[in-house]
């Protein structure tokens, strides 16, 4: 079995209004030394697969078909044997 960890972020060229809101809110709270905030999503799940190469292939397909919008998002992932 493999533990899958996926991080999805907006592409650098895409405006991140949620990140801007978080940055402004942090400044309001006195954390005015924070900048360039980007908000993304994190997914973690167990993949019942023993072959790491096959697992990587499946995760890439999952990301391309459902989990990531490739027009505006980038992703990275990690597989860890459990």
Residue, then its C-alpha position, 0 to 999 in steps of 0.5 A: x500500500x502507498x500513502x499518497x500526498x498531493x499538493x495543488x497550487x494555483x499557477x504563478x500566472x493566476x491571481x489568487x484572491x483568497x491568498x490576497x485576503x489572507x495576506x490582508x487579514x494577517x496584516x490587520x492582525x499585526x503580521x505585516x511582514x507576510x507577503x505573496x500568500x498563495x492558498x492551495x489544497x492538500x489531499x492525502x489518501x491510501x492507494x492499495x497498490x504495491x508497485x510504486x511505478x503503477x501508483x505514480x501512473x494512477x495518481x497522475x491520471x487521477x490528478x489530470x482527470x479529476x483532482x487538478x484543473x490543469x488550466x489554472x493549477x499545478x500539482x506535486x505529489x509524493x508516494x510513501x510505502x506504508 
